[in-house]
Amino acid sequence: MPLDNKHVMADGTIVLHRDLHNAYGALQQRASHEGIIKRNDYERRPFVLTRSFFLGSQKYGTMWTGDNQSTYGDIKGSMNQLLNLGVSGLNFGGSDIPGFYGFPEDNIWVQFYQLGMFYPFFRAHTNIECPYREPWLQSNRVQEAIRSVVYLRYSFIYHVQNLFY
């Protein structure tokens, strides 16, 4: 939808789409969160993942920074994005490890995993056009790095889970 589209509010006020574009995604996130809680009879914690978030979204789930590249610049960029979002109150997030697009070299694999394990939301994720991303298909160096990162991550997973809730 073009950002200069106009929405007429119930009171007749006109608001540009650019001013409430992400509110739609945040409302979907909220509705999903509330629906999961009701479906589970208020007995289990919901997990809602989104990349369309807005003010207050941190109450209803986690987010990721969207589709990134397997580059050194995006390693640094993911850290900057998550630190800035954390300061803004959206503190449970992550990025695609080791980048959503591209074919990472060994050093990028290792650096993305070593940094990403400290992100509150940590996952490997890729585009369908970038096959062979399974850790066991990588070099021995990358496999060992991923193994040590995953072991360390699991050593404090209890704390991450409780801080998330």
Rosetta constraint file for C-alpha pairs under 8 A:
AtomPair CA 1 CA 5 HARMONIC 7.23 0.50
AtomPair CA 1 CA 17 HARMONIC 7.86 0.50
AtomPair CA 2 CA 17 HARMONIC 7.31 0.50
AtomPair CA 3 CA 16 HARMONIC 6.83 0.50
AtomPair CA 3 CA 17 HARMONIC 4.97 0.50
AtomPair CA 3 CA 18 HARMONIC 4.52 0.50
AtomPair CA 3 CA 21 HARMONIC 7.74 0.50
AtomPair CA 4 CA 16 HARMONIC 5.63 0.50
AtomPair CA 4 CA 17 HARMONIC 5.91 0.50
AtomPair CA 4 CA 18 HARMONIC 6.50 0.50
AtomPair CA 5 CA 16 HARMONIC 5.73 0.50
AtomPair CA 5 CA 17 HARMONIC 5.33 0.50
AtomPair CA 5 CA 18 HARMONIC 7.94 0.50
AtomPair CA 6 CA 14 HARMONIC 6.26 0.50
AtomPair CA 6 CA 15 HARMONIC 5.67 0.50
AtomPair CA 6 CA 16 HARMONIC 4.66 0.50
AtomPair CA 6 CA 17 HARMONIC 5.94 0.50
AtomPair CA 7 CA 14 HARMONIC 5.60 0.50
AtomPair CA 7 CA 15 HARMONIC 5.18 0.50
AtomPair CA 7 CA 16 HARMONIC 6.15 0.50
AtomPair CA 7 CA 17 HARMONIC 6.62 0.50
AtomPair CA 8 CA 12 HARMONIC 5.68 0.50
AtomPair CA 8 CA 13 HARMONIC 5.74 0.50
AtomPair CA 8 CA 14 HARMONIC 4.67 0.50
AtomPair CA 8 CA 15 HARMONIC 6.47 0.50
AtomPair CA 9 CA 13 HARMONIC 5.19 0.50
AtomPair CA 9 CA 14 HARMONIC 6.22 0.50
AtomPair CA 9 CA 15 HARMONIC 7.29 0.50
AtomPair CA 15 CA 19 HARMONIC 6.90 0.50
AtomPair CA 15 CA 20 HARMONIC 7.94 0.50
AtomPair CA 16 CA 20 HARMONIC 7.33 0.50
AtomPair CA 17 CA 21 HARMONIC 5.55 0.50
AtomPair CA 20 CA 24 HARMONIC 7.33 0.50
AtomPair CA 21 CA 25 HARMONIC 7.97 0.50
AtomPair CA 22 CA 26 HARMONIC 6.36 0.50
AtomPair CA 22 CA 52 HARMONIC 5.96 0.50
AtomPair CA 22 CA 53 HARMONIC 5.84 0.50
AtomPair CA 22 CA 54 HARMONIC 5.61 0.50
AtomPair CA 23 CA 27 HARMONIC 6.07 0.50
AtomPair CA 23 CA 53 HARMONIC 7.03 0.50
AtomPair CA 23 CA 54 HARMONIC 5.68 0.50
AtomPair CA 23 CA 55 HARMONIC 7.98 0.50
AtomPair CA 24 CA 28 HARMONIC 6.35 0.50
AtomPair CA 25 CA 29 HARMONIC 6.20 0.50
AtomPair CA 25 CA 50 HARMONIC 7.94 0.50
AtomPair CA 25 CA 52 HARMONIC 4.90 0.50
AtomPair CA 25 CA 53 HARMONIC 5.84 0.50
AtomPair CA 25 CA 54 HARMONIC 7.61 0.50
AtomPair CA 26 CA 30 HARMONIC 6.18 0.50
AtomPair CA 26 CA 52 HARMONIC 6.37 0.50
AtomPair CA 26 CA 53 HARMONIC 4.80 0.50
AtomPair CA 26 CA 54 HARMONIC 5.49 0.50
AtomPair CA 26 CA 55 HARMONIC 7.92 0.50
AtomPair CA 26 CA 56 HARMONIC 7.99 0.50
AtomPair CA 26 CA 57 HARMONIC 5.87 0.50
AtomPair CA 27 CA 31 HARMONIC 6.11 0.50
AtomPair CA 28 CA 32 HARMONIC 6.08 0.50
AtomPair CA 29 CA 33 HARMONIC 6.17 0.50
AtomPair CA 29 CA 48 HARMONIC 6.84 0.50
AtomPair CA 29 CA 49 HARMONIC 7.90 0.50
AtomPair CA 29 CA 50 HARMONIC 6.93 0.50
AtomPair CA 29 CA 53 HARMONIC 7.83 0.50
AtomPair CA 29 CA 57 HARMONIC 7.41 0.50
AtomPair CA 29 CA 60 HARMONIC 6.49 0.50
AtomPair CA 29 CA 61 HARMONIC 7.35 0.50
AtomPair CA 30 CA 34 HARMONIC 6.20 0.50
AtomPair CA 30 CA 57 HARMONIC 7.44 0.50
AtomPair CA 30 CA 60 HARMONIC 5.60 0.50
AtomPair CA 31 CA 35 HARMONIC 5.95 0.50
AtomPair CA 32 CA 36 HARMONIC 6.07 0.50
AtomPair CA 32 CA 48 HARMONIC 7.03 0.50
AtomPair CA 33 CA 37 HARMONIC 6.35 0.50
AtomPair CA 33 CA 46 HARMONIC 6.17 0.50
AtomPair CA 33 CA 47 HARMONIC 7.37 0.50
AtomPair CA 33 CA 48 HARMONIC 6.30 0.50
AtomPair CA 33 CA 60 HARMONIC 5.77 0.50
AtomPair CA 33 CA 61 HARMONIC 7.30 0.50
AtomPair CA 34 CA 38 HARMONIC 6.29 0.50
AtomPair CA 35 CA 39 HARMONIC 6.02 0.50
AtomPair CA 36 CA 40 HARMONIC 6.15 0.50
AtomPair CA 36 CA 46 HARMONIC 5.88 0.50
AtomPair CA 37 CA 41 HARMONIC 6.31 0.50
AtomPair CA 37 CA 42 HARMONIC 5.04 0.50
AtomPair CA 37 CA 43 HARMONIC 7.48 0.50
AtomPair CA 37 CA 44 HARMONIC 6.96 0.50
AtomPair CA 37 CA 45 HARMONIC 7.05 0.50
AtomPair CA 37 CA 46 HARMONIC 6.12 0.50
AtomPair CA 38 CA 42 HARMONIC 5.80 0.50
AtomPair CA 40 CA 44 HARMONIC 6.06 0.50
AtomPair CA 45 CA 165 HARMONIC 7.58 0.50
AtomPair CA 46 CA 61 HARMONIC 7.92 0.50
AtomPair CA 47 CA 61 HARMONIC 6.18 0.50
AtomPair CA 47 CA 62 HARMONIC 7.71 0.50
AtomPair CA 48 CA 60 HARMONIC 6.98 0.50
AtomPair CA 48 CA 61 HARMONIC 4.79 0.50
AtomPair CA 48 CA 62 HARMONIC 6.25 0.50
AtomPair CA 49 CA 61 HARMONIC 5.99 0.50
AtomPair CA 49 CA 62 HARMONIC 5.04 0.50
AtomPair CA 49 CA 63 HARMONIC 5.37 0.50
AtomPair CA 49 CA 64 HARMONIC 7.47 0.50
AtomPair CA 50 CA 61 HARMONIC 7.56 0.50
AtomPair CA 50 CA 62 HARMONIC 6.41 0.50
AtomPair CA 50 CA 63 HARMONIC 4.70 0.50
AtomPair CA 50 CA 64 HARMONIC 6.57 0.50
AtomPair CA 51 CA 63 HARMONIC 5.16 0.50
AtomPair CA 51 CA 64 HARMONIC 5.34 0.50
AtomPair CA 51 CA 65 HARMONIC 6.24 0.50
AtomPair CA 51 CA 66 HARMONIC 6.07 0.50
AtomPair CA 52 CA 63 HARMONIC 7.68 0.50
AtomPair CA 53 CA 57 HARMONIC 5.64 0.50
AtomPair CA 53 CA 63 HARMONIC 7.39 0.50
AtomPair CA 56 CA 60 HARMONIC 7.89 0.50
AtomPair CA 57 CA 61 HARMONIC 6.80 0.50
AtomPair CA 57 CA 90 HARMONIC 7.31 0.50
AtomPair CA 58 CA 62 HARMONIC 6.59 0.50
AtomPair CA 58 CA 89 HARMONIC 6.99 0.50
AtomPair CA 58 CA 90 HARMONIC 5.18 0.50
AtomPair CA 58 CA 91 HARMONIC 7.20 0.50
AtomPair CA 58 CA 92 HARMONIC 7.23 0.50
AtomPair CA 61 CA 92 HARMONIC 7.85 0.50
AtomPair CA 62 CA 92 HARMONIC 5.33 0.50
AtomPair CA 62 CA 93 HARMONIC 5.55 0.50
AtomPair CA 62 CA 121 HARMONIC 7.39 0.50
AtomPair CA 63 CA 92 HARMONIC 6.80 0.50
AtomPair CA 63 CA 93 HARMONIC 4.82 0.50
AtomPair CA 63 CA 94 HARMONIC 6.74 0.50
AtomPair CA 63 CA 121 HARMONIC 7.89 0.50
AtomPair CA 64 CA 93 HARMONIC 5.19 0.50
AtomPair CA 64 CA 94 HARMONIC 4.74 0.50
AtomPair CA 64 CA 95 HARMONIC 5.17 0.50
AtomPair CA 64 CA 96 HARMONIC 7.52 0.50
AtomPair CA 64 CA 121 HARMONIC 7.60 0.50
AtomPair CA 65 CA 78 HARMONIC 7.32 0.50
AtomPair CA 65 CA 81 HARMONIC 7.41 0.50
AtomPair CA 65 CA 82 HARMONIC 7.76 0.50
AtomPair CA 65 CA 93 HARMONIC 7.42 0.50
AtomPair CA 65 CA 94 HARMONIC 6.38 0.50
AtomPair CA 65 CA 95 HARMONIC 5.23 0.50
AtomPair CA 65 CA 96 HARMONIC 7.75 0.50
AtomPair CA 66 CA 95 HARMONIC 6.78 0.50
AtomPair CA 66 CA 96 HARMONIC 7.40 0.50
AtomPair CA 67 CA 95 HARMONIC 7.91 0.50
AtomPair CA 67 CA 96 HARMONIC 6.85 0.50
AtomPair CA 67 CA 99 HARMONIC 7.38 0.50
AtomPair CA 67 CA 100 HARMONIC 5.36 0.50
AtomPair CA 67 CA 101 HARMONIC 7.23 0.50
AtomPair CA 68 CA 74 HARMONIC 6.52 0.50
AtomPair CA 68 CA 95 HARMONIC 7.56 0.50
AtomPair CA 68 CA 96 HARMONIC 6.65 0.50
AtomPair CA 68 CA 99 HARMONIC 5.18 0.50
AtomPair CA 68 CA 100 HARMONIC 5.16 0.50
AtomPair CA 68 CA 101 HARMONIC 6.30 0.50
AtomPair CA 69 CA 74 HARMONIC 6.01 0.50
AtomPair CA 69 CA 99 HARMONIC 4.65 0.50
AtomPair CA 69 CA 100 HARMONIC 5.62 0.50
AtomPair CA 69 CA 101 HARMONIC 4.75 0.50
AtomPair CA 69 CA 102 HARMONIC 5.94 0.50
AtomPair CA 70 CA 74 HARMONIC 6.76 0.50
AtomPair CA 70 CA 75 HARMONIC 7.78 0.50
AtomPair CA 70 CA 98 HARMONIC 5.85 0.50
AtomPair CA 70 CA 99 HARMONIC 4.18 0.50
AtomPair CA 70 CA 100 HARMONIC 6.73 0.50
AtomPair CA 70 CA 101 HARMONIC 6.02 0.50
AtomPair CA 70 CA 102 HARMONIC 5.21 0.50
AtomPair CA 70 CA 103 HARMONIC 6.43 0.50
AtomPair CA 70 CA 104 HARMONIC 5.26 0.50
AtomPair CA 70 CA 108 HARMONIC 6.94 0.50
AtomPair CA 71 CA 75 HARMONIC 6.53 0.50
AtomPair CA 71 CA 99 HARMONIC 7.36 0.50
AtomPair CA 71 CA 102 HARMONIC 7.97 0.50
AtomPair CA 71 CA 104 HARMONIC 7.12 0.50
AtomPair CA 71 CA 108 HARMONIC 6.78 0.50
AtomPair CA 72 CA 76 HARMONIC 6.60 0.50
AtomPair CA 72 CA 108 HARMONIC 6.63 0.50
AtomPair CA 73 CA 77 HARMONIC 5.94 0.50
AtomPair CA 74 CA 78 HARMONIC 5.76 0.50
AtomPair CA 74 CA 99 HARMONIC 7.57 0.50
AtomPair CA 75 CA 79 HARMONIC 6.62 0.50
AtomPair CA 75 CA 111 HARMONIC 7.59 0.50
AtomPair CA 75 CA 112 HARMONIC 6.07 0.50
AtomPair CA 76 CA 80 HARMONIC 6.31 0.50
AtomPair CA 77 CA 81 HARMONIC 6.05 0.50
AtomPair CA 78 CA 82 HARMONIC 6.13 0.50
AtomPair CA 78 CA 94 HARMONIC 7.78 0.50
AtomPair CA 78 CA 95 HARMONIC 6.26 0.50
AtomPair CA 79 CA 83 HARMONIC 6.10 0.50
AtomPair CA 80 CA 84 HARMONIC 6.12 0.50
AtomPair CA 81 CA 85 HARMONIC 6.06 0.50
AtomPair CA 82 CA 86 HARMONIC 5.91 0.50
AtomPair CA 82 CA 91 HARMONIC 7.49 0.50
AtomPair CA 82 CA 93 HARMONIC 6.62 0.50
AtomPair CA 82 CA 94 HARMONIC 6.83 0.50
AtomPair CA 83 CA 87 HARMONIC 6.30 0.50
AtomPair CA 84 CA 88 HARMONIC 6.33 0.50
AtomPair CA 85 CA 89 HARMONIC 6.42 0.50
AtomPair CA 85 CA 90 HARMONIC 5.16 0.50
AtomPair CA 85 CA 91 HARMONIC 6.36 0.50
AtomPair CA 86 CA 90 HARMONIC 4.89 0.50
AtomPair CA 86 CA 91 HARMONIC 3.99 0.50
AtomPair CA 86 CA 92 HARMONIC 7.42 0.50
AtomPair CA 87 CA 91 HARMONIC 7.33 0.50
AtomPair CA 91 CA 120 HARMONIC 7.71 0.50
AtomPair CA 92 CA 119 HARMONIC 7.94 0.50
AtomPair CA 92 CA 120 HARMONIC 5.31 0.50
AtomPair CA 92 CA 121 HARMONIC 6.33 0.50
AtomPair CA 92 CA 164 HARMONIC 6.73 0.50
AtomPair CA 93 CA 119 HARMONIC 6.75 0.50
AtomPair CA 93 CA 120 HARMONIC 5.68 0.50
AtomPair CA 93 CA 121 HARMONIC 5.02 0.50
AtomPair CA 94 CA 116 HARMONIC 7.43 0.50
AtomPair CA 94 CA 119 HARMONIC 5.48 0.50
AtomPair CA 94 CA 120 HARMONIC 6.31 0.50
AtomPair CA 94 CA 121 HARMONIC 4.59 0.50
AtomPair CA 94 CA 122 HARMONIC 5.88 0.50
AtomPair CA 94 CA 123 HARMONIC 7.81 0.50
AtomPair CA 95 CA 99 HARMONIC 7.69 0.50
AtomPair CA 95 CA 116 HARMONIC 7.57 0.50
AtomPair CA 95 CA 121 HARMONIC 7.64 0.50
AtomPair CA 95 CA 122 HARMONIC 7.31 0.50
AtomPair CA 95 CA 123 HARMONIC 7.64 0.50
AtomPair CA 96 CA 100 HARMONIC 5.63 0.50
AtomPair CA 96 CA 122 HARMONIC 7.96 0.50
AtomPair CA 96 CA 123 HARMONIC 6.44 0.50
AtomPair CA 96 CA 124 HARMONIC 5.88 0.50
AtomPair CA 96 CA 125 HARMONIC 5.20 0.50
AtomPair CA 96 CA 126 HARMONIC 7.10 0.50
AtomPair CA 97 CA 112 HARMONIC 5.99 0.50
AtomPair CA 97 CA 113 HARMONIC 6.54 0.50
AtomPair CA 97 CA 116 HARMONIC 6.74 0.50
AtomPair CA 97 CA 122 HARMONIC 7.64 0.50
AtomPair CA 97 CA 123 HARMONIC 6.10 0.50
AtomPair CA 97 CA 124 HARMONIC 4.55 0.50
AtomPair CA 97 CA 125 HARMONIC 5.92 0.50
AtomPair CA 97 CA 126 HARMONIC 7.84 0.50
AtomPair CA 98 CA 104 HARMONIC 7.12 0.50
AtomPair CA 98 CA 108 HARMONIC 7.01 0.50
AtomPair CA 98 CA 109 HARMONIC 5.63 0.50
AtomPair CA 98 CA 112 HARMONIC 5.26 0.50
AtomPair CA 98 CA 113 HARMONIC 6.76 0.50
AtomPair CA 98 CA 124 HARMONIC 6.56 0.50
AtomPair CA 98 CA 125 HARMONIC 7.43 0.50
AtomPair CA 98 CA 126 HARMONIC 7.97 0.50
AtomPair CA 99 CA 104 HARMONIC 7.81 0.50
AtomPair CA 99 CA 112 HARMONIC 7.90 0.50
AtomPair CA 99 CA 125 HARMONIC 7.30 0.50
AtomPair CA 99 CA 126 HARMONIC 6.75 0.50
AtomPair CA 100 CA 125 HARMONIC 6.04 0.50
AtomPair CA 100 CA 126 HARMONIC 4.19 0.50
AtomPair CA 100 CA 127 HARMONIC 5.54 0.50
AtomPair CA 101 CA 126 HARMONIC 6.45 0.50
AtomPair CA 101 CA 127 HARMONIC 5.96 0.50
AtomPair CA 101 CA 130 HARMONIC 6.67 0.50
AtomPair CA 102 CA 130 HARMONIC 6.44 0.50
AtomPair CA 103 CA 130 HARMONIC 6.71 0.50
AtomPair CA 104 CA 108 HARMONIC 5.66 0.50
AtomPair CA 104 CA 109 HARMONIC 6.14 0.50
AtomPair CA 105 CA 109 HARMONIC 6.44 0.50
AtomPair CA 106 CA 110 HARMONIC 6.28 0.50
AtomPair CA 106 CA 139 HARMONIC 7.52 0.50
AtomPair CA 106 CA 141 HARMONIC 7.73 0.50
AtomPair CA 106 CA 142 HARMONIC 6.20 0.50
AtomPair CA 107 CA 111 HARMONIC 6.04 0.50
AtomPair CA 108 CA 112 HARMONIC 5.84 0.50
AtomPair CA 109 CA 113 HARMONIC 6.23 0.50
AtomPair CA 109 CA 142 HARMONIC 6.59 0.50
AtomPair CA 110 CA 114 HARMONIC 6.03 0.50
AtomPair CA 110 CA 142 HARMONIC 6.01 0.50
AtomPair CA 110 CA 145 HARMONIC 6.04 0.50
AtomPair CA 110 CA 146 HARMONIC 7.08 0.50
AtomPair CA 111 CA 115 HARMONIC 6.08 0.50
AtomPair CA 112 CA 116 HARMONIC 5.61 0.50
AtomPair CA 113 CA 117 HARMONIC 5.89 0.50
AtomPair CA 113 CA 145 HARMONIC 7.77 0.50
AtomPair CA 113 CA 146 HARMONIC 6.45 0.50
AtomPair CA 113 CA 149 HARMONIC 6.78 0.50
AtomPair CA 114 CA 118 HARMONIC 7.65 0.50
AtomPair CA 114 CA 145 HARMONIC 7.77 0.50
AtomPair CA 114 CA 146 HARMONIC 7.91 0.50
AtomPair CA 114 CA 149 HARMONIC 6.26 0.50
AtomPair CA 115 CA 119 HARMONIC 7.28 0.50
AtomPair CA 116 CA 122 HARMONIC 6.06 0.50
AtomPair CA 117 CA 122 HARMONIC 5.94 0.50
AtomPair CA 117 CA 149 HARMONIC 6.46 0.50
AtomPair CA 117 CA 150 HARMONIC 7.40 0.50
AtomPair CA 117 CA 153 HARMONIC 6.02 0.50
AtomPair CA 118 CA 122 HARMONIC 7.63 0.50
AtomPair CA 118 CA 153 HARMONIC 7.64 0.50
AtomPair CA 120 CA 160 HARMONIC 6.63 0.50
AtomPair CA 120 CA 164 HARMONIC 7.94 0.50
AtomPair CA 126 CA 130 HARMONIC 6.57 0.50
AtomPair CA 126 CA 133 HARMONIC 7.50 0.50
AtomPair CA 127 CA 131 HARMONIC 7.72 0.50
AtomPair CA 132 CA 137 HARMONIC 6.50 0.50
AtomPair CA 133 CA 137 HARMONIC 7.01 0.50
AtomPair CA 133 CA 138 HARMONIC 7.62 0.50
AtomPair CA 134 CA 138 HARMONIC 7.19 0.50
AtomPair CA 135 CA 142 HARMONIC 7.49 0.50
AtomPair CA 135 CA 143 HARMONIC 5.82 0.50
AtomPair CA 135 CA 146 HARMONIC 7.19 0.50
AtomPair CA 136 CA 143 HARMONIC 6.31 0.50
AtomPair CA 138 CA 142 HARMONIC 5.98 0.50
AtomPair CA 138 CA 143 HARMONIC 6.11 0.50
AtomPair CA 139 CA 143 HARMONIC 6.18 0.50
AtomPair CA 140 CA 144 HARMONIC 6.10 0.50
AtomPair CA 141 CA 145 HARMONIC 6.25 0.50
AtomPair CA 142 CA 146 HARMONIC 6.09 0.50
AtomPair CA 143 CA 147 HARMONIC 6.03 0.50
AtomPair CA 144 CA 148 HARMONIC 6.17 0.50
AtomPair CA 145 CA 149 HARMONIC 6.16 0.50
AtomPair CA 146 CA 150 HARMONIC 6.05 0.50
AtomPair CA 147 CA 151 HARMONIC 6.21 0.50
AtomPair CA 148 CA 152 HARMONIC 6.17 0.50
AtomPair CA 149 CA 153 HARMONIC 6.05 0.50
AtomPair CA 150 CA 154 HARMONIC 6.13 0.50
AtomPair CA 151 CA 155 HARMONIC 6.33 0.50
AtomPair CA 152 CA 156 HARMONIC 7.12 0.50
AtomPair CA 153 CA 157 HARMONIC 6.08 0.50
AtomPair CA 154 CA 158 HARMONIC 7.88 0.50
AtomPair CA 156 CA 160 HARMONIC 6.65 0.50
AtomPair CA 157 CA 161 HARMONIC 6.09 0.50
AtomPair CA 158 CA 162 HARMONIC 6.28 0.50
AtomPair CA 159 CA 163 HARMONIC 6.06 0.50
AtomPair CA 160 CA 164 HARMONIC 6.09 0.50
AtomPair CA 161 CA 165 HARMONIC 6.54 0.50
